[in-house]
Amino acid sequence: MVERMLLGLLFLAGFFGLITRRNLIKKVYALSIMNMAVLLLFNVEGGKAGKHAPFMQYAEDPQSYVDPLPQALMLTAIVVGVCISIVALTMVYRLFREHGTLDCEELREKIHDHE
Protein backbone atom coordinates (compact mmCIF):
# COMPACT_ATOMS: atom_id res chain seq x y z
CA MET A 1 0.00 0.00 0.00
CA VAL A 2 2.80 2.41 0.89
CA GLU A 3 4.60 1.59 -2.35
CA ARG A 4 1.52 2.48 -4.40
CA MET A 5 1.10 5.77 -2.58
CA LEU A 6 4.76 6.72 -3.09
CA LEU A 7 4.58 5.82 -6.77
CA GLY A 8 1.36 7.83 -7.07
CA LEU A 9 3.13 10.81 -5.53
CA LEU A 10 6.03 10.34 -7.94
CA PHE A 11 3.59 10.28 -10.85
CA LEU A 12 1.83 13.40 -9.54
CA ALA A 13 5.19 15.16 -9.13
CA GLY A 14 5.91 14.47 -12.80
CA PHE A 15 2.44 15.64 -13.78
CA PHE A 16 2.87 18.80 -11.71
CA GLY A 17 6.17 19.49 -13.44
CA LEU A 18 4.57 18.92 -16.84
CA ILE A 19 1.79 21.41 -16.12
CA THR A 20 3.64 24.15 -14.25
CA ARG A 21 7.04 24.40 -15.95
CA ARG A 22 7.55 26.54 -19.02
CA ASN A 23 10.98 25.16 -19.94
CA LEU A 24 10.69 22.39 -22.53
CA ILE A 25 13.59 20.35 -21.14
CA LYS A 26 11.92 20.30 -17.73
CA LYS A 27 8.70 19.14 -19.40
CA VAL A 28 10.54 16.25 -21.07
CA TYR A 29 12.07 15.27 -17.73
CA ALA A 30 8.64 15.42 -16.10
CA LEU A 31 7.27 13.06 -18.75
CA SER A 32 10.18 10.72 -18.08
CA ILE A 33 9.43 10.78 -14.34
CA MET A 34 5.80 9.91 -15.04
CA ASN A 35 6.88 7.04 -17.30
CA MET A 36 9.22 5.63 -14.65
CA ALA A 37 6.52 5.84 -11.99
CA VAL A 38 4.20 3.72 -14.13
CA LEU A 39 6.95 1.20 -14.86
CA LEU A 40 7.86 0.92 -11.19
CA LEU A 41 4.19 0.37 -10.33
CA PHE A 42 3.99 -2.51 -12.78
CA ASN A 43 7.17 -4.02 -11.34
CA VAL A 44 5.95 -3.68 -7.76
CA GLU A 45 2.62 -5.30 -8.59
CA GLY A 46 4.18 -7.98 -10.78
CA GLY A 47 6.60 -9.00 -8.05
CA LYS A 48 3.72 -10.14 -5.84
CA ALA A 49 2.36 -12.66 -8.32
CA GLY A 50 4.61 -15.66 -7.68
CA LYS A 51 7.74 -16.92 -5.98
CA HIS A 52 9.69 -18.88 -8.56
CA ALA A 53 10.97 -18.35 -12.05
CA PRO A 54 9.27 -20.67 -14.57
CA PHE A 55 11.89 -23.44 -14.67
CA MET A 56 11.38 -27.18 -14.71
CA GLN A 57 12.76 -27.76 -11.21
CA TYR A 58 9.59 -26.26 -9.67
CA ALA A 59 7.19 -28.17 -11.93
CA GLU A 60 5.18 -29.63 -9.02
CA ASP A 61 3.53 -26.28 -8.20
CA PRO A 62 2.74 -24.25 -11.34
CA GLN A 63 0.76 -21.66 -9.32
CA SER A 64 3.99 -20.35 -7.77
CA TYR A 65 5.46 -19.28 -11.12
CA VAL A 66 6.07 -15.65 -11.93
CA ASP A 67 4.55 -14.71 -15.27
CA PRO A 68 7.42 -13.55 -17.56
CA LEU A 69 5.15 -11.68 -20.00
CA PRO A 70 4.73 -8.50 -17.87
CA GLN A 71 8.50 -8.39 -17.37
CA ALA A 72 9.07 -8.56 -21.11
CA LEU A 73 6.48 -5.84 -21.68
CA MET A 74 8.14 -3.61 -19.10
CA LEU A 75 11.51 -4.01 -20.82
CA THR A 76 9.86 -2.96 -24.06
CA ALA A 77 8.18 -0.01 -22.31
CA ILE A 78 11.55 1.11 -20.90
CA VAL A 79 13.10 1.10 -24.38
CA VAL A 80 10.14 2.96 -25.87
CA GLY A 81 10.22 5.54 -23.05
CA VAL A 82 13.94 6.19 -23.54
CA CYS A 83 13.45 6.53 -27.30
CA ILE A 84 10.59 8.99 -26.83
CA SER A 85 12.73 11.04 -24.44
CA ILE A 86 15.60 11.11 -26.95
CA VAL A 87 13.32 12.20 -29.79
CA ALA A 88 11.69 14.86 -27.60
CA LEU A 89 15.06 16.25 -26.47
CA THR A 90 16.24 16.30 -30.08
CA MET A 91 13.15 18.28 -31.08
CA VAL A 92 13.70 20.66 -28.16
CA TYR A 93 17.29 21.19 -29.30
CA ARG A 94 16.16 21.93 -32.84
CA LEU A 95 13.57 24.41 -31.55
CA PHE A 96 16.23 26.10 -29.45
CA ARG A 97 18.63 26.39 -32.39
CA GLU A 98 15.92 27.84 -34.62
CA HIS A 99 14.18 30.18 -32.18
CA GLY A 100 16.78 30.76 -29.43
CA THR A 101 14.53 29.99 -26.46
CA LEU A 102 13.15 27.03 -24.50
CA ASP A 103 10.19 28.90 -22.99
CA CYS A 104 6.84 27.56 -24.23
CA GLU A 105 5.10 30.93 -24.25
CA GLU A 106 7.90 32.67 -26.13
CA LEU A 107 8.01 29.83 -28.66
CA ARG A 108 4.26 30.04 -29.16
CA GLU A 109 4.49 33.79 -29.79
CA LYS A 110 7.44 33.43 -32.18
CA ILE A 111 5.75 30.67 -34.15
CA HIS A 112 2.49 32.69 -34.37
CA ASP A 113 4.40 35.78 -35.47
CA HIS A 114 6.35 33.72 -38.00
CA GLU A 115 3.19 32.44 -39.72
BALOBA-1460 file (C-alpha; in Angstrom, 3 decimals):
// residues 115
<rec num="1" residu="m" x="0.000" y="0.000" z="0.000"/>
<rec num="2" residu="v" x="2.799" y="2.414" z="0.892"/>
<rec num="3" residu="e" x="4.602" y="1.591" z="-2.351"/>
<rec num="4" residu="r" x="1.522" y="2.479" z="-4.398"/>
<rec num="5" residu="m" x="1.102" y="5.775" z="-2.576"/>
<rec num="6" residu="l" x="4.755" y="6.725" z="-3.090"/>
<rec num="7" residu="l" x="4.578" y="5.825" z="-6.767"/>
<rec num="8" residu="g" x="1.356" y="7.826" z="-7.065"/>
<rec num="9" residu="l" x="3.128" y="10.811" z="-5.526"/>
<rec num="10" residu="l" x="6.026" y="10.339" z="-7.938"/>
<rec num="11" residu="f" x="3.585" y="10.284" z="-10.854"/>
<rec num="12" residu="l" x="1.830" y="13.399" z="-9.540"/>
<rec num="13" residu="a" x="5.194" y="15.157" z="-9.134"/>
<rec num="14" residu="g" x="5.915" y="14.467" z="-12.802"/>
<rec num="15" residu="f" x="2.438" y="15.640" z="-13.780"/>
<rec num="16" residu="f" x="2.872" y="18.800" z="-11.706"/>
<rec num="17" residu="g" x="6.168" y="19.492" z="-13.442"/>
<rec num="18" residu="l" x="4.567" y="18.923" z="-16.836"/>
<rec num="19" residu="i" x="1.786" y="21.410" z="-16.123"/>
<rec num="20" residu="t" x="3.637" y="24.150" z="-14.254"/>
<rec num="21" residu="r" x="7.039" y="24.396" z="-15.947"/>
<rec num="22" residu="r" x="7.546" y="26.537" z="-19.017"/>
<rec num="23" residu="n" x="10.978" y="25.163" z="-19.937"/>
<rec num="24" residu="l" x="10.691" y="22.392" z="-22.534"/>
<rec num="25" residu="i" x="13.588" y="20.353" z="-21.136"/>
<rec num="26" residu="k" x="11.920" y="20.299" z="-17.726"/>
<rec num="27" residu="k" x="8.701" y="19.137" z="-19.395"/>
<rec num="28" residu="v" x="10.539" y="16.245" z="-21.074"/>
<rec num="29" residu="y" x="12.069" y="15.267" z="-17.735"/>
<rec num="30" residu="a" x="8.641" y="15.425" z="-16.099"/>
<rec num="31" residu="l" x="7.271" y="13.057" z="-18.746"/>
<rec num="32" residu="s" x="10.181" y="10.723" z="-18.080"/>
<rec num="33" residu="i" x="9.430" y="10.775" z="-14.345"/>
<rec num="34" residu="m" x="5.795" y="9.911" z="-15.035"/>
<rec num="35" residu="n" x="6.879" y="7.038" z="-17.295"/>
<rec num="36" residu="m" x="9.223" y="5.630" z="-14.652"/>
<rec num="37" residu="a" x="6.519" y="5.843" z="-11.986"/>
<rec num="38" residu="v" x="4.197" y="3.724" z="-14.128"/>
<rec num="39" residu="l" x="6.953" y="1.205" z="-14.861"/>
<rec num="40" residu="l" x="7.857" y="0.924" z="-11.195"/>
<rec num="41" residu="l" x="4.192" y="0.372" z="-10.329"/>
<rec num="42" residu="f" x="3.990" y="-2.511" z="-12.780"/>
<rec num="43" residu="n" x="7.171" y="-4.022" z="-11.338"/>
<rec num="44" residu="v" x="5.948" y="-3.684" z="-7.758"/>
<rec num="45" residu="e" x="2.615" y="-5.304" z="-8.591"/>
<rec num="46" residu="g" x="4.175" y="-7.981" z="-10.780"/>
<rec num="47" residu="g" x="6.599" y="-9.003" z="-8.047"/>
<rec num="48" residu="k" x="3.723" y="-10.139" z="-5.836"/>
<rec num="49" residu="a" x="2.356" y="-12.664" z="-8.325"/>
<rec num="50" residu="g" x="4.613" y="-15.656" z="-7.680"/>
<rec num="51" residu="k" x="7.739" y="-16.917" z="-5.976"/>
<rec num="52" residu="h" x="9.686" y="-18.880" z="-8.562"/>
<rec num="53" residu="a" x="10.974" y="-18.348" z="-12.053"/>
<rec num="54" residu="p" x="9.269" y="-20.672" z="-14.570"/>
<rec num="55" residu="f" x="11.891" y="-23.436" z="-14.670"/>
<rec num="56" residu="m" x="11.378" y="-27.180" z="-14.714"/>
<rec num="57" residu="q" x="12.761" y="-27.755" z="-11.206"/>
<rec num="58" residu="y" x="9.586" y="-26.257" z="-9.667"/>
<rec num="59" residu="a" x="7.191" y="-28.169" z="-11.932"/>
<rec num="60" residu="e" x="5.182" y="-29.635" z="-9.018"/>
<rec num="61" residu="d" x="3.528" y="-26.278" z="-8.205"/>
<rec num="62" residu="p" x="2.736" y="-24.250" z="-11.343"/>
<rec num="63" residu="q" x="0.760" y="-21.657" z="-9.320"/>
<rec num="64" residu="s" x="3.989" y="-20.354" z="-7.767"/>
<rec num="65" residu="y" x="5.460" y="-19.277" z="-11.117"/>
<rec num="66" residu="v" x="6.069" y="-15.652" z="-11.931"/>
<rec num="67" residu="d" x="4.548" y="-14.710" z="-15.274"/>
<rec num="68" residu="p" x="7.415" y="-13.555" z="-17.562"/>
<rec num="69" residu="l" x="5.150" y="-11.675" z="-19.995"/>
<rec num="70" residu="p" x="4.728" y="-8.503" z="-17.872"/>
<rec num="71" residu="q" x="8.497" y="-8.386" z="-17.368"/>
<rec num="72" residu="a" x="9.071" y="-8.556" z="-21.111"/>
<rec num="73" residu="l" x="6.477" y="-5.845" z="-21.680"/>
<rec num="74" residu="m" x="8.143" y="-3.611" z="-19.097"/>
<rec num="75" residu="l" x="11.514" y="-4.008" z="-20.823"/>
<rec num="76" residu="t" x="9.859" y="-2.964" z="-24.063"/>
<rec num="77" residu="a" x="8.182" y="-0.013" z="-22.315"/>
<rec num="78" residu="i" x="11.548" y="1.108" z="-20.905"/>
<rec num="79" residu="v" x="13.099" y="1.095" z="-24.377"/>
<rec num="80" residu="v" x="10.139" y="2.962" z="-25.874"/>
<rec num="81" residu="g" x="10.224" y="5.537" z="-23.054"/>
<rec num="82" residu="v" x="13.936" y="6.186" z="-23.545"/>
<rec num="83" residu="c" x="13.454" y="6.527" z="-27.305"/>
<rec num="84" residu="i" x="10.595" y="8.993" z="-26.830"/>
<rec num="85" residu="s" x="12.731" y="11.045" z="-24.440"/>
<rec num="86" residu="i" x="15.599" y="11.107" z="-26.946"/>
<rec num="87" residu="v" x="13.324" y="12.203" z="-29.788"/>
<rec num="88" residu="a" x="11.688" y="14.861" z="-27.598"/>
<rec num="89" residu="l" x="15.057" y="16.247" z="-26.471"/>
<rec num="90" residu="t" x="16.236" y="16.303" z="-30.083"/>
<rec num="91" residu="m" x="13.147" y="18.283" z="-31.078"/>
<rec num="92" residu="v" x="13.700" y="20.665" z="-28.158"/>
<rec num="93" residu="y" x="17.293" y="21.190" z="-29.296"/>
<rec num="94" residu="r" x="16.164" y="21.931" z="-32.842"/>
<rec num="95" residu="l" x="13.573" y="24.412" z="-31.551"/>
<rec num="96" residu="f" x="16.232" y="26.104" z="-29.450"/>
<rec num="97" residu="r" x="18.634" y="26.391" z="-32.391"/>
<rec num="98" residu="e" x="15.924" y="27.835" z="-34.617"/>
<rec num="99" residu="h" x="14.184" y="30.181" z="-32.176"/>
<rec num="100" residu="g" x="16.778" y="30.761" z="-29.431"/>
<rec num="101" residu="t" x="14.528" y="29.987" z="-26.458"/>
<rec num="102" residu="l" x="13.147" y="27.031" z="-24.504"/>
<rec num="103" residu="d" x="10.189" y="28.902" z="-22.994"/>
<rec num="104" residu="c" x="6.838" y="27.565" z="-24.229"/>
<rec num="105" residu="e" x="5.102" y="30.929" z="-24.255"/>
<rec num="106" residu="e" x="7.899" y="32.671" z="-26.134"/>
<rec num="107" residu="l" x="8.009" y="29.831" z="-28.665"/>
<rec num="108" residu="r" x="4.259" y="30.044" z="-29.165"/>
<rec num="109" residu="e" x="4.494" y="33.792" z="-29.791"/>
<rec num="110" residu="k" x="7.444" y="33.430" z="-32.178"/>
<rec num="111" residu="i" x="5.754" y="30.673" z="-34.147"/>
<rec num="112" residu="h" x="2.488" y="32.688" z="-34.374"/>
<rec num="113" residu="d" x="4.399" y="35.778" z="-35.475"/>
<rec num="114" residu="h" x="6.354" y="33.715" z="-38.003"/>
<rec num="115" residu="e" x="3.189" y="32.437" z="-39.721"/>
